Amino acid sequence: MAKYGQVLNLPLLLFVFIVSWSSLSFGEVTIRWFGHSCFLIESSQGTKILTDPLGEETGYPLPEVMPDIITISHEHFDHNYVRPYRNRPKVIRGLTTDGTDWERIEETVKDVTISNVFTYHDNKGGKKDGLNSIFILQLEGLKIVHMGDLGHPLTEEHVKALGGIDVLLIPIGGVTTINPLEANEVIEQLKPRIVIPMHYKTPPCTFTLYTTKNFIKDRTNVRKAGSNTLSLSKGSLPNSPEIVILDYE
């Protein structure tokens, strides 16, 4: 006969089994950075999402990819260059095409669920640089959040709407977005499992921005990927928050 203590542990063992099985049932996601705020996010089923497609004026080469979906956080030239993509991807804009109002996004495309949160491009309620949409992408059991050109700290309502983030793609370059110090404050607010910085100064970048130096200063939880690609799954997430620095090529 099982002892009383052993019986009490059965629900716990069942819970651990269910959680472990659920993690293993999800496939791998690949995140590839092309510079600035432009990433290609691909599910195990081959669905490709291109975020904030950059233009030639940024200094980076144009991505040679064929996405299924393009998300655009705001209507500035270095984030909405869709002209090269002739395979008719589904373009999802976080703002109206004139950039004067937000578009509410709540839809599923193939195996990806996409939604957004309304924010500003500056800390003056949009009066300086306009509006911005944060995109939430849910695929393979992961919640990946692309902050666009966020220009201010988050409110409690923002944090609640975004909560439970696995991967955070966050601008750190300052000038027209949050700076390294403000980015770290936002990370403390959200507590994601993995942080990938974006929209910062690199050798080819034509914009005057901060580099990663101030952002990672005095941090021990930093890993340099050594390439522009990161592959991960629900079951491979780190136990404690980690900053991953991707190359742009």
C-alpha positions in Angstrom: 0.0 0.0 0.0 1.3 3.4 -0.9 2.2 5.7 2.0 0.2 8.9 2.6 3.2 11.1 1.6 3.6 9.2 -1.7 -0.1 9.7 -2.6 0.2 13.4 -2.0 3.1 13.6 -4.5 1.1 12.0 -7.4 -0.6 15.2 -8.5 2.8 16.9 -8.5 4.3 14.2 -10.6 1.4 14.3 -13.0 1.8 18.1 -13.3 5.5 17.8 -14.0 4.8 15.2 -16.7 2.2 17.3 -18.4 4.4 20.4 -18.4 7.4 18.5 -19.7 5.3 16.8 -22.4 3.7 20.2 -23.5 7.2 21.7 -23.8 8.4 18.8 -26.0 5.4 19.0 -28.2 6.3 22.5 -29.5 8.8 22.9 -32.3 11.8 25.2 -32.7 11.7 28.9 -33.6 14.5 30.6 -35.5 15.1 34.3 -35.1 17.4 36.0 -37.6 18.5 39.7 -37.3 19.2 41.8 -40.3 20.1 45.0 -38.4 18.0 47.9 -37.0 14.6 46.5 -36.0 14.3 43.9 -38.8 14.1 40.2 -37.9 12.9 37.1 -39.7 11.1 34.8 -37.2 10.4 31.3 -38.5 8.3 28.6 -37.0 9.0 24.9 -37.3 6.2 24.7 -39.9 8.1 27.2 -42.1 5.9 30.2 -41.5 8.1 33.3 -41.9 7.4 36.7 -40.2 9.5 39.7 -41.2 9.4 42.6 -38.7 9.9 46.3 -39.5 11.5 45.8 -42.9 14.4 48.2 -43.3 15.3 50.4 -46.3 18.7 50.9 -48.0 19.1 54.3 -46.2 19.8 52.4 -42.9 23.2 51.2 -44.2 22.2 47.6 -43.9 21.8 45.3 -47.0 18.2 44.5 -47.8 17.1 41.0 -46.5 17.0 38.4 -49.3 14.0 36.5 -47.9 10.5 35.5 -48.9 8.2 36.2 -45.8 4.7 35.0 -45.4 3.9 37.9 -43.1 5.3 41.4 -42.6 4.6 43.4 -39.4 5.1 47.2 -39.3 5.3 48.9 -35.9 5.0 52.4 -37.4 5.2 54.2 -40.7 8.8 55.6 -40.8 10.9 54.8 -43.9 13.4 52.6 -41.9 10.7 50.3 -40.7 8.1 50.0 -43.5 10.0 49.2 -46.7 7.8 46.5 -48.2 8.6 47.2 -51.9 11.2 44.4 -52.4 8.8 41.6 -51.3 7.0 40.6 -54.4 5.6 37.2 -53.2 2.5 39.0 -51.8 3.1 38.5 -48.1 0.4 39.5 -45.7 1.3 43.0 -44.5 0.1 43.8 -41.0 0.4 47.5 -40.0 0.2 48.6 -36.4 -0.8 52.1 -37.6 -2.9 53.5 -40.4 -0.8 54.1 -43.5 -0.7 57.9 -42.7 0.6 57.1 -39.2 -2.0 59.1 -37.5 -3.9 56.4 -35.6 -3.4 52.8 -34.3 -4.8 49.7 -36.0 -6.1 47.1 -33.6 -4.6 43.7 -34.5 -6.0 40.4 -33.3 -5.6 37.6 -35.9 -4.1 34.3 -36.6 -2.1 33.6 -39.8 -1.2 29.9 -40.3 0.4 28.8 -37.0 1.1 32.4 -35.7 -1.2 34.5 -33.5 -0.6 38.2 -33.8 -1.8 41.1 -31.7 -0.6 44.5 -30.7 -0.4 47.1 -27.9 -0.6 50.8 -28.5 2.4 53.0 -27.4 4.2 56.1 -28.5 7.4 56.7 -30.4 8.5 59.4 -27.9 7.9 60.4 -24.3 5.6 63.3 -25.2 2.5 61.3 -26.1 3.4 61.1 -29.7 3.7 64.9 -30.2 7.3 64.6 -31.4 7.7 61.3 -33.3 4.2 60.0 -33.5 2.7 56.6 -32.6 4.1 53.1 -32.2 2.7 49.6 -32.0 4.2 46.8 -30.0 3.6 43.5 -31.7 3.0 40.2 -29.8 3.7 37.1 -31.8 2.7 33.7 -30.4 4.0 30.6 -32.0 5.4 27.2 -30.9 4.2 27.9 -27.4 6.4 31.0 -27.2 5.4 34.7 -26.8 7.8 36.9 -28.8 7.3 40.7 -28.3 8.7 43.2 -30.8 8.7 46.7 -29.2 9.1 48.7 -32.4 10.4 52.2 -31.8 9.2 52.4 -28.2 10.0 55.9 -26.8 8.9 55.8 -23.2 8.6 53.7 -20.0 5.6 51.3 -19.9 2.5 51.9 -17.8 0.9 49.3 -15.6 -1.7 48.7 -18.3 1.1 48.0 -20.9 2.9 45.6 -18.5 -0.4 43.7 -17.9 -1.2 43.5 -21.6 2.3 42.2 -22.4 3.0 39.9 -19.4 4.6 36.5 -19.6 7.1 37.3 -22.3 9.5 34.6 -23.5 11.6 36.7 -26.0 11.7 40.5 -26.0 13.1 42.4 -29.0 13.8 45.8 -27.6 15.4 49.1 -28.9 18.3 50.4 -26.9 19.9 53.0 -29.2 18.2 56.1 -27.8 17.8 59.4 -29.7 14.5 58.4 -31.3 13.7 55.5 -29.0 14.4 54.5 -25.4 18.1 54.6 -24.4 20.1 51.8 -22.8 19.1 52.9 -19.2 15.5 53.2 -20.1 15.6 49.8 -21.9 16.9 48.2 -18.8 14.0 49.7 -16.8 11.5 48.3 -19.3 13.2 44.9 -19.0 12.8 45.1 -15.2 9.1 45.9 -15.7 8.5 42.9 -18.1 11.0 40.3 -16.8 11.3 38.3 -20.1 13.3 35.0 -20.4 15.4 36.2 -23.3 16.2 39.8 -24.3 17.5 40.6 -27.8 18.5 44.3 -28.3 17.9 46.0 -31.5 17.9 49.5 -33.1 21.4 50.5 -32.0 24.6 51.6 -33.6 26.7 49.1 -35.6 29.5 49.9 -38.2 27.2 50.0 -41.2 24.3 51.8 -39.5 23.9 55.4 -40.8 22.0 56.6 -37.7 23.5 58.2 -34.7 22.6 55.8 -31.9 24.1 54.3 -28.8 25.9 50.9 -29.1 25.4 47.9 -26.8 28.3 49.0 -24.5 26.2 51.0 -22.0 23.3 48.5 -22.2 25.4 45.5 -21.1 27.7 47.3 -18.8 28.1 45.5 -15.4 25.8 42.7 -16.5 26.8 39.0 -16.2 23.8 37.5 -18.0 25.0 38.4 -21.5 25.7 35.9 -24.3 27.1 36.9 -27.7 25.6 34.5 -30.3 28.5 34.9 -32.7 26.0 35.0 -35.7 22.8 36.7 -36.7 20.6 33.7 -35.8 19.2 32.2 -32.6 17.2 29.0 -32.5 15.2 28.2 -29.5 12.1 26.3 -28.2 9.8 26.4 -25.3 11.8 23.7 -23.6 15.2 25.4 -24.2 14.5 28.7 -22.5 17.0 29.7 -19.8 16.1 29.4 -16.1 17.1 33.0 -15.5 16.8 36.0 -17.8 19.5 36.2 -20.5 20.6 38.9 -22.9 21.6 37.6 -26.3 23.6 39.8 -28.6 23.1 38.9 -32.3 25.4 40.0 -35.2 23.7 41.7 -38.1 25.3 39.5 -40.7 
